[in-house]
């Protein structure tokens, strides 16, 4: 079937409009981050009173006890019991405890951007008459779409708006990279990719990568929050600001572990289905191609993370760092391996000079 270059041009326009919309959403979330220090001080007392009234332990809530919430200057109460607790507004259940107008605007604009982005992905697929993830440009734009989509869907049940700046920032980076470094005109697939396994194998890989992106953001925040909690436990003045709206490091770690477990299952299926596809295309399940090796490295890193945390007690910062290293391997596999290593999986689709 002939390519529809006109529709392909519209797809690129939708992608640029989506990227611009994501930038506005990113700025809204960044404004929420910048002004949330005062919001946290204002709402910490309210949450503390609510927890005290319902007699729910403040695991990750505002400091309670003899000193109550932080005073107007942002200082932690002087008693040793209170100083060992973390002055934060978010609770361990990640419920919606505050009304943050900037964050709500960021969510609304992100939804608009996602709709525009979805139009870009769909029109790209229609223009090429195939699934729109046959090269790095399409993989990156579809991946950014899923990152934002998963983030917004999660907001239905959990207040993860504190991740908005990180998630939308990563989405913008992915969209800019796709437009500047990975842009590829609408084209047909190379013969080896013309298989129904493309839809199965790559779609699961994109979704797993999107989930890994979320846990990467949580891992970075966990390290920052853990450092803050250590300072507060040592009696230092709490200058967390935005971190007052972020759950405790333990809550971030627990949620990250759960999401990584789901993403790991997806990545396992990615490797398995890729092996089956390789046997169909090249007559062997595994050939130690560079792409295959790094896909296996990613699997090993996340398997080590899950095993170490579940059976070896690797919690806290060590678990966060393992999760971050795993995501860096994902990035390396997608960028450096695709662009600079030749092999049977060299389907970057980048124009050659």
Secondary structure, 3 states (H helix, E strand, C coil): CCCCHHHHHHHHHHHHHHHHHHHHHHHHHHHHHHHHHHHHHHHHHHHHHHHHHHCCCCCCCCCCCCCCCCCCCCCCCCCHHHHCCCCCCCCCCCCCCCCCHHHHHHHHHHHHHHHHHHHHHHHHHHHHCCCCCCCHHHHHHHHHHHHHHHHHHHCCCCCCHHHHHHHHHHHHHHHHHHHHCCCCCCCCCCHHHCCCHHHHHHHHHHHHHHHHHHHHHHHHHHHHHHHHHHHHHCCCCCCCHHHHHCCCHHHHHHHHHHHHHHHHHHHHHHHHHHHHHHHHHHCCCCCCCHHHHHHHHHHHHHHHHHHHHHHCCCCCHHHHHHHHHHHHHHHHHHHHHHHHCCCCCCCCCCCCC
